């Protein structure tokens, strides 16, 4: 396990996304979506693949993700019950293959900051995933999701709610995110974002996309996270 690092006071809290940062589920979700949508979208525009349509939208909730794709293709929107059925199938696939991102629990345990989760999933699924991977205690049950807060990323509301619950200004929060959607939300909330590109779903060029969205640093190995946090802390002057 990495050695604990003691940060200066400028950053006092850490907030993490769940899928793709704590739980290595985005690759499973991507594959499930590819298989499900291939049955519904057999003919695409020249040079367009399903993967190229889905990957930039990972991190969005399923309804806007699918609506964006159908809009881009100029197709009529599918019935809501069809979208919900696809969402259920994706969740079943993710739950069946649930596992923690390698090294994330040890890395977080080495960073002595109060922590919260801000996820576009529903609270019950996030809490179940944390329990099944042994990470509940790392976050003291601090979970912020759209069904609890009323906003979904890329809206900054999830992150603002977490900062408010901690009783600190957003500028004192560090954020871990893996998607443009999430980085956009946390940056809009006024937080410093560390982008993670070590998940199984990460496509080529993601580092540049996360930085363009506002991530201050990008890393690919959870084992390097405690040192990166210490580095970021050290750059902030009292």
C-alpha positions in Angstrom: 0.0 0.0 0.0 1.2 3.5 -0.8 2.5 5.7 2.0 0.1 8.2 3.3 0.6 11.8 2.2 -0.3 14.8 4.3 -1.6 17.7 2.2 -1.5 21.4 3.0 -4.8 23.0 3.9 -5.7 24.6 0.5 -7.3 21.4 -0.7 -9.4 19.8 2.1 -11.7 17.3 0.4 -11.7 14.8 -2.5 -14.7 13.9 -4.6 -14.6 11.0 -7.0 -16.8 9.8 -9.9 -17.8 6.2 -9.6 -18.0 4.3 -12.9 -14.6 4.3 -14.7 -12.8 5.7 -11.7 -13.7 3.6 -8.7 -15.5 0.8 -10.5 -14.1 -0.6 -13.8 -17.5 -0.7 -15.4 -17.4 1.6 -18.4 -15.8 -0.9 -20.7 -18.6 -3.4 -19.8 -21.2 -0.7 -20.4 -19.6 0.3 -23.7 -19.6 -3.3 -25.0 -23.2 -3.9 -23.8 -24.4 -0.7 -25.6 -22.5 -1.6 -28.7 -24.3 -5.0 -28.8 -27.7 -3.6 -28.0 -27.6 -0.6 -30.4 -26.2 -2.7 -33.2 -29.6 -4.4 -33.3 -31.4 -1.1 -33.6 -29.0 1.0 -35.7 -27.7 -1.4 -38.4 -27.1 1.3 -41.0 -25.0 4.3 -40.1 -23.6 7.3 -41.9 -20.4 6.8 -44.0 -17.4 6.6 -41.8 -19.4 6.5 -38.6 -19.2 3.6 -36.2 -21.3 2.9 -33.1 -18.2 3.1 -31.0 -17.3 6.6 -32.3 -20.8 7.7 -31.4 -20.9 6.3 -27.9 -17.3 6.9 -26.6 -17.5 10.7 -26.5 -20.7 10.5 -24.6 -19.6 8.1 -21.9 -20.4 9.6 -18.5 -23.8 10.9 -19.7 -26.9 9.3 -18.4 -28.4 6.8 -20.9 -31.4 8.9 -21.9 -29.4 12.0 -23.1 -26.7 9.7 -24.5 -29.2 7.9 -26.8 -31.1 11.0 -27.6 -27.9 12.7 -28.7 -26.9 9.7 -30.9 -30.4 9.6 -32.6 -30.3 13.3 -33.1 -26.8 13.1 -34.7 -28.1 10.4 -37.1 -31.2 12.4 -37.9 -33.5 9.6 -36.6 -36.7 9.7 -34.7 -36.3 9.2 -31.0 -36.9 5.7 -29.7 -39.7 5.2 -27.2 -38.8 5.8 -23.6 -39.6 2.3 -22.6 -37.1 1.0 -25.1 -34.4 3.3 -23.7 -35.2 2.2 -20.2 -35.0 -1.5 -21.3 -31.6 -0.9 -22.7 -30.5 0.8 -19.5 -31.7 -2.1 -17.5 -29.7 -4.5 -19.7 -26.6 -2.4 -19.4 -26.9 -2.3 -15.6 -27.4 -6.1 -15.4 -24.2 -6.6 -17.5 -22.2 -4.1 -15.3 -23.4 -5.6 -12.1 -22.5 -9.2 -13.3 -18.9 -8.1 -14.0 -18.5 -5.6 -11.2 -14.9 -5.0 -10.0 -12.9 -2.2 -8.6 -10.4 -0.3 -10.7 -7.0 -1.9 -9.8 -5.3 -0.1 -6.9 -7.9 2.5 -6.3 -8.8 1.5 -2.7 -5.2 1.5 -1.6 -4.6 4.8 -3.4 -7.6 6.5 -1.8 -6.7 5.1 1.6 -3.3 6.8 1.3 -4.8 10.2 0.9 -6.1 11.6 4.2 -8.9 13.8 3.0 -12.6 13.4 3.6 -14.1 11.8 0.5 -17.4 11.7 -1.4 -18.7 10.1 -4.5 -20.5 12.1 -7.2 -22.0 9.9 -9.9 -24.5 10.0 -12.7 -25.7 6.5 -11.6 -28.5 6.1 -9.1 -27.6 6.1 -5.4 -28.7 2.4 -4.7 -26.3 1.2 -7.5 -23.4 3.3 -6.3 -23.8 2.2 -2.7 -24.1 -1.4 -3.7 -21.0 -1.2 -5.9 -19.0 0.4 -3.0 -20.2 -2.3 -0.6 -19.4 -5.1 -3.0 -15.8 -3.8 -3.6 -15.1 -2.9 0.1 -14.9 0.8 -0.4 -17.9 2.1 1.6 -15.8 3.1 4.6 -13.5 5.3 2.4 -16.5 7.6 1.7 -18.4 7.4 4.9 -21.6 6.9 2.8 -21.2 10.3 1.2 -22.9 9.7 -2.1 -24.3 12.3 -4.4 -26.4 11.2 -7.4 -29.1 12.7 -9.6 -31.9 10.9 -7.8 -30.8 12.6 -4.6 -29.6 16.0 -5.9 -31.8 16.7 -8.9 -29.0 17.4 -11.4 -26.9 15.2 -13.6 -23.5 15.9 -15.1 -22.5 17.9 -17.1 -24.5 20.2 -14.8 -22.2 21.1 -11.8 -25.0 20.5 -9.3 -23.7 17.1 -8.1 -20.3 18.6 -7.2 -21.7 21.8 -5.7 -24.0 19.6 -3.5 -21.0 17.6 -2.3 -19.0 20.8 -1.4 -22.0 22.2 0.3 -22.5 19.1 2.4 -18.8 19.3 3.4 -19.3 22.9 4.3 -16.4 24.1 2.1 -16.1 26.3 -1.0 -15.8 24.3 -4.2 -12.2 25.6 -4.7 -11.1 23.4 -1.8 -12.2 20.2 -3.5 -10.1 17.9 -5.7 -12.0 15.8 -8.2 -11.3 12.4 -9.9 -13.0 12.0 -13.2 -12.6 9.9 -16.4 -15.0 11.5 -18.8 -15.4 14.8 -20.6 -18.9 15.0 -19.1 -17.6 14.7 -15.6 -14.7 17.0 -16.0 -17.0 19.6 -17.5 -19.3 19.4 -14.5 -16.5 19.6 -11.9 -14.7 22.4 -13.7 -18.0 24.4 -13.9 -18.3 23.9 -10.2 -15.0 25.6 -9.7 -13.0 22.5 -8.7 -9.6 21.2 -9.6 -9.9 18.0 -11.6 -7.5 15.1 -12.0 -8.4 13.1 -15.1 -8.0 9.3 -15.0 -7.3 7.4 -18.3 -6.4 4.0 -16.9 -9.8 2.4 -17.3 -10.6 -0.4 -19.8 -12.9 1.9 -21.8 -10.5 4.7 -22.6 -10.1 5.6 -26.2 -7.1 7.1 -28.0 -7.0 10.9 -27.5 -8.8 10.9 -24.2 -5.9 12.7 -22.4 -6.2 15.6 -24.8 -10.0 15.6 -24.5 -9.9 15.7 -20.7 -7.4 18.5 -20.6 -9.4 20.5 -23.1 -12.4 20.1 -20.9 -10.5 21.5 -17.9 -8.6 18.7 -16.2 -5.4 20.1 -14.6 -3.5 16.8 -14.7 -4.1 13.4 -16.3 -2.9 10.1 -15.0 -3.2 6.4 -15.9 -2.1 4.4 -12.9 -3.9 4.6 -9.5 -0.7 3.7 -7.8 0.6 7.2 -8.8 -2.4 9.0 -7.4 -1.2 9.8 -3.9 2.0 11.3 -5.3 0.1 13.3 -7.8 -2.2 14.7 -5.1 0.9 15.7 -3.1 2.3 17.3 -6.2 -0.9 19.3 -6.8 -1.0 20.3 -3.2 2.5 21.5 -3.3 1.8 23.9 -6.2 -0.8 25.8 -4.2 0.7 28.6 -2.2 -0.6 29.3 1.3 
